[in-house]
Amino acid sequence: MTTDFTMGYRNHTFKLLSVGLILTTLLSGCGKGTDSTADLTLLRVWAHAGQERERTVLQQQVARFNRANPDTKIQLTLIPEGSYNAQIQAAAVAGELPDLIELDGPFLSAYAWQGHLQPLDDLLDNALVADLLPSIIAQGSYADRLWAVGVFDSGLGLYADRSKLNQAKLRIPSLQQPWSLQEFETALEQLAIADPDGQVLDLKLNYAGEWYTYGLSPLLQSAGGDLIDRDHLRSADGTLNGSESKAILTRVQNWITNNLIDPNIDDAAFTSRRVPLALGGHWNYQQYRASLGDELILLPLPDFGSGSKTGMGSWCWAITDTARNPRAAAQFIAFLLTTEEVLAMTNANSAVPATRSAIDASPLYRAGGPLHLFFEQLDIGHGIPRPRTPAYPIITAEFQKIVDRVRSGSDVTAALNNAVVKIDREITDNRGYPGPGER
């Protein structure tokens, strides 16, 4: 998967603290920006060491770029994913960031607000930007500037076992006509009748961490709630603890209490066909397809009152403020966004290609492809970016605690109110995260 949701994100503030977590070997000789000679520009690039297939493709891409551009050399450093964000923070504190860094999309705003990045608006060709999916632009934007772009986006939906849905005589929903809340809960009940243990839905609760925010906050948004007031991004009060958010999280708690949710401890609830429904992402597709074959179908998330919503956002590339040759750095980003290179990566990880050109060329995502739904959702605006605010680290950390409390049977209202107090205090302590001209 593109984001290791099993690890979570425990660093819920981006205040400039002396964290001291970055490895000395990474900082050694890093310097501030690009080393250039008369004949060679050296670009230092840091990326997360994700799944093996992604690492291999990225290493091959660096080699191809270096061969095609003898005047520029990419020096790639892969950092373990579990500590990646903390090490990037530490390098920023020390003033030792490389020229390019890979960032997980929702954390971009904090780095842009702190002044650690250069905007890309004038560095990327207009035709290239026009080819990007709207969700890629959305996740890479902050304060009306484009700061980062990914070569892929993420897909979130409901995987289903076609035969079991047919046996229960359930309607197969579409993006145009998703299940309503009532239909969804009826489907759970109907499927449970024929299920040995009555557990029919996998919510990937074994992933924990950032998965909770990515995978479950779309349920709030579909119900009319959210993580924070999106109009001003200054308070979660009345939104995260509003009636809509309370109602849907109470329903999730009831699904768990009523034994409809498989705990998925072995991460095999769906592949072993213990459950007929599984909330999941693009990274699940290959394994699910291998297990279910033609019986696997991909469905949109239900409409809980305000339309079907889905998660979005993944790893993206940004140029640091210390990069001495940002145009050379932008050239590498543009190389990664060529159709051939986008497909090289997305064929390996099954993620949503970042450009329309690559979508059209992808057997998985073009019209009629098995994952075309993931592209459609993002293309028509069903994807909701995780809040684009420097306060996001505290927002996601608190929402993860909410889900843990919902799972344990704690009072939903109390859990939401407690989170709102902490989120709003963080925003207030940072004076609402004023822009450069307001500080």
C-alpha positions in Angstrom: 0.0 0.0 0.0 1.2 3.6 -0.5 0.7 4.7 3.0 1.5 2.2 5.8 -1.7 2.6 7.8 -0.6 0.0 10.3 2.1 2.3 11.6 -0.1 5.3 12.3 1.2 8.8 13.0 2.1 9.5 16.6 3.6 12.9 16.0 0.6 15.2 16.3 2.2 18.6 16.3 4.5 20.3 13.8 5.9 22.8 16.3 9.6 23.4 15.8 11.0 21.2 18.5 14.4 19.7 18.7 13.3 16.1 18.1 16.8 14.8 17.3 15.5 11.7 15.5 17.1 11.9 12.1 20.0 9.5 11.5 23.4 11.1 11.6 24.4 9.2 8.4 21.6 10.9 6.5 22.6 14.3 7.5 26.3 13.7 7.0 27.4 15.6 3.9 23.8 16.6 3.1 24.4 20.3 3.1 21.8 23.0 2.2 20.6 22.5 -1.3 22.2 21.4 -4.5 25.9 20.8 -5.2 26.7 22.0 -8.6 29.9 22.0 -10.7 30.5 23.3 -14.1 29.4 20.0 -15.6 27.1 18.3 -13.0 24.1 19.2 -10.8 23.7 16.9 -7.9 20.1 16.7 -6.5 19.6 15.0 -3.2 16.3 13.2 -2.9 14.6 11.6 0.1 11.8 9.2 -0.2 9.9 6.8 2.1 10.9 3.1 1.9 7.4 1.8 1.2 6.5 -1.6 -0.2 9.3 -3.4 -2.1 7.7 -3.1 -5.5 7.5 0.7 -5.1 11.1 1.0 -3.9 12.3 -1.1 -6.9 10.4 1.0 -9.4 11.7 4.3 -7.9 15.3 3.1 -7.9 14.9 2.1 -11.6 13.3 5.5 -12.4 16.3 7.3 -10.8 18.7 5.2 -12.9 16.7 6.0 -16.1 16.7 9.7 -15.3 20.4 9.8 -14.6 21.2 8.0 -17.9 18.9 10.4 -19.8 20.3 13.5 -18.1 24.1 13.2 -17.8 24.4 16.8 -16.5 22.1 16.1 -13.5 22.5 13.3 -11.0 19.8 12.2 -8.6 21.2 10.9 -5.3 18.3 8.9 -3.7 18.0 8.1 0.0 15.3 5.8 1.2 14.1 6.3 4.8 12.0 3.7 6.8 8.4 4.6 6.6 7.6 4.2 10.2 10.0 7.0 11.2 9.9 9.0 7.9 7.8 11.9 9.0 9.8 12.4 12.2 13.1 12.4 10.4 11.8 14.9 7.8 10.8 17.1 10.7 14.2 16.8 12.4 16.0 17.7 9.1 13.7 20.8 8.8 14.6 21.9 12.3 18.3 21.4 11.6 18.1 23.2 8.2 19.4 20.1 6.5 16.6 19.2 4.1 17.6 17.8 0.7 16.5 19.3 -2.6 13.4 17.1 -3.0 11.4 15.3 -0.5 8.5 12.9 -0.7 5.6 13.8 1.6 2.4 12.1 2.6 -0.3 14.4 1.2 -2.2 15.5 4.3 1.0 16.6 6.0 1.9 19.0 3.2 0.2 22.0 4.7 2.4 22.0 7.8 5.6 22.1 5.8 4.3 24.7 3.4 3.1 26.9 6.3 6.4 26.6 8.1 8.2 27.8 4.9 10.1 24.6 4.2 8.9 24.3 0.6 9.0 26.2 -2.7 5.8 26.6 -4.7 5.6 24.7 -8.0 3.3 27.1 -9.9 6.0 28.5 -12.0 8.2 25.4 -12.2 6.0 22.9 -13.9 4.7 23.1 -17.5 1.1 24.3 -17.8 0.2 21.3 -20.1 1.5 18.9 -17.5 -0.5 20.5 -14.7 -3.6 20.5 -16.8 -3.2 16.7 -17.3 -3.2 16.1 -13.5 -6.3 14.7 -11.8 -8.2 17.3 -9.8 -7.5 15.3 -6.6 -3.7 15.6 -7.2 -4.0 19.3 -7.5 -6.2 19.4 -4.4 -3.9 17.4 -2.2 -0.9 19.4 -3.3 -2.4 22.8 -2.7 -2.3 25.1 0.3 -3.1 28.8 0.6 -3.9 29.0 -3.2 -0.5 27.7 -4.2 0.6 24.4 -5.6 3.4 22.9 -3.4 3.5 19.3 -4.3 2.4 16.7 -6.9 2.1 13.0 -6.7 2.5 10.5 -9.4 -0.5 8.5 -8.1 -3.5 9.0 -5.9 -5.3 6.5 -3.7 -8.6 4.7 -4.2 -11.1 3.8 -1.5 -14.2 1.7 -1.9 -16.2 -1.3 -0.8 -15.0 -4.6 -2.1 -17.7 -7.3 -2.3 -18.2 -11.0 -2.9 -20.6 -11.0 -5.9 -22.0 -14.5 -5.2 -22.9 -13.7 -1.6 -24.7 -10.5 -2.6 -26.6 -12.4 -5.2 -27.6 -15.1 -2.7 -28.9 -12.4 -0.4 -30.8 -10.9 -3.4 -29.2 -7.5 -2.8 -29.0 -4.7 -5.4 -25.6 -4.1 -6.8 -25.0 -0.4 -6.2 -23.3 2.0 -8.7 -21.6 5.4 -8.4 -24.8 6.9 -9.8 -27.0 5.0 -7.4 -25.0 3.9 -4.3 -26.7 2.2 -1.4 -28.5 4.5 1.0 -27.9 4.1 4.7 -31.0 2.1 5.1 -30.1 -0.2 2.2 -26.6 -0.6 3.6 -27.8 -1.6 7.0 -30.4 -3.9 5.5 -27.6 -5.5 3.4 -25.6 -6.1 6.6 -28.6 -7.8 8.2 -29.5 -9.9 5.2 -25.9 -11.1 4.7 -25.6 -11.9 8.4 -28.5 -14.3 8.2 -26.5 -16.7 6.1 -23.1 -16.1 7.7 -21.9 -18.6 10.3 -20.7 -16.0 12.8 -22.8 -13.0 11.6 -19.7 -10.9 11.0 -20.1 -9.6 7.4 -18.1 -6.4 7.2 -14.3 -5.8 7.4 -13.5 -2.1 8.3 -9.7 -2.9 8.4 -9.7 -2.1 12.1 -6.5 -4.0 12.4 -4.7 -1.3 10.4 -5.4 1.5 13.0 -3.3 4.7 12.8 -3.8 7.0 9.9 -6.1 4.4 8.3 -8.8 5.5 10.8 -8.8 9.0 9.4 -8.4 8.1 5.8 -10.8 5.2 5.7 -13.5 6.3 8.2 -13.7 10.1 8.0 -15.5 9.8 4.6 -18.4 8.2 6.5 -18.7 11.4 8.6 -18.6 13.5 5.4 -21.2 11.3 3.7 -23.4 11.8 6.7 -23.0 15.6 6.6 -20.3 15.8 9.3 -16.6 16.4 9.1 -13.3 16.6 11.1 -13.3 20.5 11.1 -15.2 23.4 9.8 -13.9 23.6 6.2 -14.9 27.2 5.6 -12.4 28.7 8.0 -10.3 25.8 9.3 -10.3 27.5 12.7 -12.4 25.2 14.8 -13.8 21.6 15.0 -16.5 22.6 17.4 -20.0 22.1 16.0 -18.6 19.9 13.2 -16.6 17.1 14.6 -18.9 17.0 17.6 -22.0 18.0 15.5 -25.2 15.9 15.3 -24.3 14.3 12.0 -20.8 13.1 13.1 -22.3 11.8 16.4 -25.0 9.9 14.6 -22.8 8.0 12.1 -20.2 7.1 14.7 -22.9 5.8 17.0 -24.1 3.6 14.1 -20.5 2.3 13.6 -20.4 1.5 17.3 -23.7 -0.3 17.0 -22.4 -2.4 14.0 -19.5 -3.4 16.2 -21.7 -4.1 19.3 -24.2 -6.1 17.2 -21.3 -8.4 16.0 -21.5 -7.3 12.3 -17.8 -6.3 12.1 -15.1 -8.8 11.7 -12.0 -7.7 13.9 -9.8 -9.0 11.0 -7.0 -9.8 13.4 -5.4 -12.1 10.8 -5.9 -9.6 8.0 -7.7 -12.4 6.1 -11.4 -11.6 6.7 -12.1 -11.0 3.0 -9.5 -13.1 1.3 -10.6 -16.2 3.3 -14.2 -15.2 2.4 -15.2 -15.0 6.0 -16.9 -11.7 5.2 -18.7 -10.6 1.9 -17.9 -6.9 2.3 -14.6 -5.1 3.0 -13.8 -1.4 3.1 -10.4 -1.2 1.4 -8.1 0.6 -1.0 -6.3 0.1 -4.3 -3.5 -1.7 -2.5 -5.9 -4.5 -1.6 -6.9 -5.2 -5.2 -4.3 -7.7 -6.4 -4.6 -9.9 -3.3 -8.4 -9.8 -3.4 -8.5 -10.6 -7.1 -6.2 -13.6 -6.6 -8.6 -14.9 -3.9 -12.0 -14.2 -5.4 -11.3 -14.0 -9.1 -14.4 -13.0 -11.2 -16.5 -12.9 -8.0 -14.7 -9.7 -6.9 -16.6 -6.5 -7.5 -15.8 -3.0 -6.4 -18.6 -0.7 -5.1 -18.8 2.9 -4.0 -19.2 3.7 -0.4 -22.9 4.2 0.6 -24.6 7.5 0.7 -25.3 8.2 4.3 -27.3 11.4 3.5 -24.9 13.8 1.8 -23.7 11.7 -1.1 -21.2 8.9 -1.4 -17.7 10.2 -0.4 -14.3 8.6 -0.6 -10.8 9.1 0.8 -8.0 10.5 -1.3 -4.4 11.7 -1.1 -1.1 9.8 -1.1 2.6 10.4 -1.3 3.7 13.4 -3.3 6.9 15.2 -4.4 7.9 18.7 -3.1 10.9 20.9 -3.6 12.5 22.3 -0.5 13.2 26.0 0.2 16.9 25.2 0.4 17.1 23.7 -3.1 19.6 25.8 -5.1 18.4 24.5 -8.5 14.6 24.2 -8.3 14.2 24.0 -12.1 16.4 20.9 -12.2 14.4 19.4 -9.3 11.2 20.2 -11.2 12.7 18.4 -14.2 12.9 15.2 -12.2 9.3 15.6 -11.0 8.2 16.1 -14.6 10.1 13.0 -15.6 8.2 11.0 -13.0 4.9 12.3 -14.4 5.5 11.1 -17.9 2.9 8.5 -18.9 5.5 5.7 -19.1 6.9 6.5 -15.6 3.5 6.9 -14.0 2.4 3.5 -15.4 5.6 1.9 -14.2 4.8 2.9 -10.7 1.0 2.3 -10.8 1.4 -1.1 -12.5 3.5 -2.0 -9.5 1.3 -0.7 -6.7 -2.2 -0.6 -8.4 -2.7 3.0 -7.3 -4.7 5.6 -9.3 -2.5 7.1 -12.0 -2.0 10.9 -11.5 -2.6 12.0 -15.1 -5.5 11.6 -17.5 -3.0 10.4 -20.1 -1.9 7.5 -17.9 -5.5 6.7 -16.9 -6.3 6.3 -20.6 -3.4 3.9 -21.0 -3.9 1.9 -17.9 -5.7 -1.5 -18.2 -6.8 -1.2 -14.6 -8.2 2.3 -14.7 -9.3 3.2 -18.2 -13.0 2.9 -19.1 -14.1 -0.7 -18.5 -11.1 -1.5 -16.3 -11.7 -3.2 -12.9 -10.6 -0.1 -10.9 -12.2 2.6 -13.1 -14.5 3.4 -10.2 -11.6 4.8 -8.2 -10.8 7.2 -11.0 -14.4 8.2 -11.5 -14.8 9.0 -7.8 -11.8 11.4 -7.8 -12.7 12.9 -11.2 -16.2 14.0 -10.2 -15.3 15.3 -6.8 -16.4 12.5 -4.5 -12.9 12.4 -3.0 -12.5 14.6 0.1 -9.0 15.7 1.0 -8.0 15.4 4.6 -8.1 18.9 6.0 -5.5 21.1 4.3 -4.3 22.9 7.4 -1.1 22.9 9.5 -3.4 21.6 12.3 -3.9 18.3 10.5 -1.4 16.3 12.7 -3.4 17.0 15.8 -6.7 16.4 14.0 -5.8 13.0 12.8 -4.2 12.0 16.1 -7.4 13.0 17.9 -9.7 11.2 15.4 -7.7 8.0 15.8 -8.4 8.2 19.6 -12.1 8.8 18.9 -12.3 5.6 16.8 -10.5 3.6 19.5 -13.0 4.9 22.0 -15.9 4.1 19.7 -14.6 0.5 19.3 -14.3 0.1 23.0 -17.9 1.1 23.6 -17.1 4.5 25.2 -19.6 7.3 25.1 -19.4 8.8 21.6 -20.4 12.4 22.6 -17.8 12.5 25.3 -15.1 11.2 22.9 -15.9 13.8 20.3 -16.1 16.7 22.7 -12.8 15.8 24.2 -11.1 15.8 20.8 -12.7 19.1 19.8 -11.2 20.8 22.9 -7.7 19.5 22.1 -7.9 20.4 18.4 -9.2 23.9 19.0 -6.6 24.5 21.7 -3.9 23.6 19.2 -5.3 26.0 16.6 -5.6 28.8 19.2 -2.1 28.2 20.5 -0.8 28.8 17.0 -3.1 31.9 16.5 -5.1 30.1 13.8 -2.0 29.5 11.7 -1.8 32.9 10.1 -0.4 33.4 6.6 3.0 34.9 5.9 1.7 38.4 5.8 -0.3 38.0 9.0 2.5 36.6 11.3 
